[in-house]
Amino acid sequence: MADNNNDISDAEVQAALKHLADIEILAEDILVDKQMLVSLDKRRNGCREALRSIRNTDTTNQSWMCFGETFVELPNCNIKTLLEKEQELTQAEIEKMRTDLKPKLTQLYQMEGKQPRQGFDLKPLSRDELSAVSQTRN
């Protein structure tokens, strides 16, 4: 396999192939995570639409809600509570996925020999931090 002009050993070829396979595995994992984010975002938007619809109805009425493949008639106030909890859980999952995705992207860039993107690991200020900044500016 070695050519007179190229003195590449089998160990170097195997190391290069392993490195490329590791990059491919990590890239596939990132793509799966991004697809999961899209799926979670669709679920969050569905909950948002359902909440908006329930808020526009009388809370003493009952409505039908789908749980998997089963429809259940529940009071609107209970449906609203369930949807709000689902919305919170979905938002927490999305935030966790985004947090977990950033180190994977940084690792992928490093494995490819590229500089990691700067500024993508920033976190927004909390309300308390923002109010403290506003007070110091005045």
C-alpha positions in Angstrom: 0.0 0.0 0.0 2.9 2.3 0.6 4.3 4.0 -2.4 7.9 5.0 -3.0 6.8 8.7 -2.9 4.5 8.4 0.1 5.9 6.7 3.2 2.6 6.6 5.1 2.4 3.7 7.5 -0.7 1.6 8.2 -0.8 3.0 11.7 -1.1 6.5 10.4 -3.8 5.5 7.9 -5.7 3.8 10.7 -5.3 6.8 13.0 -6.6 9.1 10.3 -9.6 6.8 9.6 -10.4 6.6 13.3 -10.2 10.4 13.5 -12.6 10.8 10.6 -15.0 8.2 12.0 -15.0 10.1 15.3 -15.8 13.3 13.5 -18.6 11.6 11.6 -20.1 10.1 14.8 -20.0 13.5 16.6 -21.5 15.3 13.6 -24.3 12.7 13.4 -25.0 13.2 17.1 -25.2 17.0 16.5 -27.6 16.5 13.7 -29.8 14.3 15.8 -29.8 16.9 18.6 -30.8 19.6 16.1 -33.6 17.5 14.8 -34.8 16.9 18.3 -34.8 20.7 18.9 -37.0 21.1 15.9 -39.4 18.5 17.2 -39.5 20.0 20.7 -40.1 23.4 19.2 -43.1 22.1 17.2 -44.5 20.6 20.5 -43.9 23.9 22.3 -45.8 25.8 19.5 -48.6 23.3 19.7 -49.0 23.8 23.4 -48.9 27.6 22.9 -51.7 27.4 20.4 -53.7 25.1 22.7 -53.2 27.4 25.6 -54.3 30.4 23.6 -57.4 28.5 22.5 -58.3 27.5 26.1 -57.7 31.0 27.4 -60.4 32.2 25.0 -63.0 29.8 26.3 -65.1 29.7 29.5 -63.2 28.0 32.4 -66.3 26.2 33.6 -66.8 24.4 30.3 -65.2 21.1 29.4 -63.1 20.3 26.4 -61.6 17.2 24.8 -57.9 16.7 25.1 -55.7 14.1 23.4 -53.4 11.9 25.5 -51.4 9.8 23.0 -54.1 8.0 21.1 -56.9 8.6 23.7 -59.3 11.5 24.0 -60.4 12.6 27.4 -63.0 15.2 28.3 -61.7 17.5 31.1 -62.6 20.8 32.6 -60.9 23.7 30.8 -59.2 24.8 34.0 -57.5 21.4 34.3 -56.5 21.4 30.7 -55.0 24.9 31.1 -52.9 23.6 34.1 -51.7 20.5 32.2 -50.8 22.6 29.1 -48.9 25.1 31.2 -46.9 22.3 32.9 -46.2 20.7 29.4 -45.1 24.1 28.2 -42.6 24.5 31.1 -41.3 21.0 30.7 -40.8 21.4 26.9 -39.0 24.7 27.4 -36.7 23.1 30.0 -35.9 20.3 27.6 -35.2 22.8 24.8 -32.8 24.8 27.1 -31.0 21.6 28.2 -30.6 20.5 24.6 -29.2 23.9 23.6 -26.8 23.8 26.5 -25.6 20.3 25.7 -25.3 21.2 22.0 -22.7 24.0 22.5 -19.9 21.9 23.8 -20.4 19.3 21.1 -20.1 22.0 18.4 -17.0 23.3 20.0 -15.5 19.8 20.1 -16.4 19.2 16.4 -14.7 22.4 15.4 -11.6 21.4 17.4 -11.6 18.0 15.8 -11.8 19.5 12.4 -8.9 21.8 13.2 -11.0 25.0 13.1 -11.2 27.7 15.7 -14.4 27.4 17.8 -17.0 30.1 17.2 -16.6 33.0 19.6 -19.6 34.3 21.6 -21.9 31.3 21.2 -21.4 30.3 24.8 -22.8 33.6 26.1 -25.8 33.5 28.4 -28.4 36.4 28.7 -28.5 38.5 31.8 -31.2 37.6 34.4 -33.8 40.1 35.4 -31.9 40.9 38.6 -28.6 41.4 36.8 -30.3 43.6 34.2 -31.9 45.8 36.9 -28.5 46.1 38.7 -26.9 47.2 35.5 -29.7 49.7 34.9 -29.3 51.1 38.4 -25.5 51.6 38.0 -26.0 53.4 34.8 -28.3 56.0 36.4 
